[in-house]
């Protein structure tokens, strides 16, 4: 009975959160104290100076392309796993039409 309660997801979550917090606090107590440095909160760029914000690269086009490929791969997975009957063909056609609209919107947007 007690095993069933301890292994239930909410109780296990609380136990593991408590354990993680205890490890966090313990490691904070035994860690070496750091010295304050002005560059401590700056973003790390492999030792190079960061470009000004107006020169930094934008990854919007990359993420749009990644989303496009993800949608197309999921469409291929869904359509390829449907059974070969008439109702599934209609469902696949409607699904692919919706995917086509999504692809059109992603491809037409500005980069």
C-alpha positions in Angstrom: 0.0 0.0 0.0 2.7 2.5 1.0 4.7 1.6 -2.2 1.6 2.5 -4.3 1.4 5.9 -2.6 5.1 6.6 -2.9 5.2 5.6 -6.6 2.2 7.7 -7.5 3.3 10.6 -9.9 2.3 13.5 -7.7 4.0 12.1 -4.6 7.1 11.1 -6.6 7.3 14.5 -8.1 7.2 16.2 -4.7 9.8 13.8 -3.4 12.2 14.4 -6.3 11.6 18.2 -6.2 12.5 18.1 -2.5 15.6 16.0 -3.2 16.7 18.4 -6.0 16.2 21.4 -3.7 18.3 19.7 -0.9 21.1 19.0 -3.4 21.0 22.6 -4.7 21.2 24.0 -1.2 23.9 21.6 -0.1 26.0 22.3 -3.2 25.6 26.1 -2.5 26.9 25.7 1.0 30.1 23.7 -0.1 30.8 25.7 -3.3 33.8 28.1 -3.3 32.7 31.7 -3.0 33.1 33.6 -6.3 34.5 37.0 -6.7 32.5 39.8 -8.2 33.6 40.6 -11.8 32.1 43.1 -14.2 32.0 40.6 -17.0 30.3 37.9 -15.0 26.8 38.7 -16.3 27.8 39.4 -19.9 26.8 36.8 -22.6 29.6 34.4 -23.5 30.8 34.5 -27.1 33.8 32.2 -27.1 36.2 35.0 -26.0 35.1 37.3 -28.8 33.5 40.7 -28.4 29.8 40.6 -29.4 28.7 42.6 -32.4 26.5 45.6 -31.8 22.8 44.7 -31.8 22.2 46.2 -35.3 24.8 43.9 -36.8 23.9 40.7 -35.1 22.3 37.9 -37.2 18.6 37.2 -37.1 17.6 33.6 -37.2 14.0 34.1 -38.2 14.5 32.6 -41.6 16.2 29.5 -40.1 13.4 28.9 -37.6 10.8 29.4 -40.3 12.6 26.8 -42.5 13.0 24.4 -39.5 9.2 24.7 -38.8 8.4 24.1 -42.4 10.5 20.9 -42.5 9.0 19.7 -39.2 5.4 20.2 -40.5 6.2 18.4 -43.7 7.8 15.5 -41.9 4.8 15.2 -39.5 2.5 15.3 -42.5 4.4 12.5 -44.2 4.3 10.4 -41.0 0.5 10.9 -40.5 -0.4 10.2 -44.1 1.8 7.2 -44.3 0.3 5.5 -41.3 -3.3 5.8 -42.4 -5.1 2.7 -43.5 -5.7 2.4 -47.3 -9.5 2.8 -47.3 -11.7 5.5 -48.9 -12.5 7.4 -45.7 -8.8 7.6 -44.8 -8.0 8.9 -48.3 -10.5 11.7 -47.8 -9.1 12.5 -44.3 -5.6 12.5 -45.8 -6.6 14.8 -48.6 -8.2 17.3 -46.1 -5.1 17.0 -43.9 -2.7 17.6 -46.8 -4.8 20.6 -47.9 -4.4 22.1 -44.4 -0.7 21.4 -44.5 -0.5 23.0 -47.9 -2.0 26.2 -46.5 0.5 26.1 -43.6 3.4 25.6 -46.0 2.2 28.4 -48.2 1.9 30.8 -45.3 5.4 29.9 -44.1 7.0 30.1 -47.5 5.3 33.3 -48.5 6.2 35.2 -45.3 9.1 37.7 -45.4 12.5 36.3 -44.5 
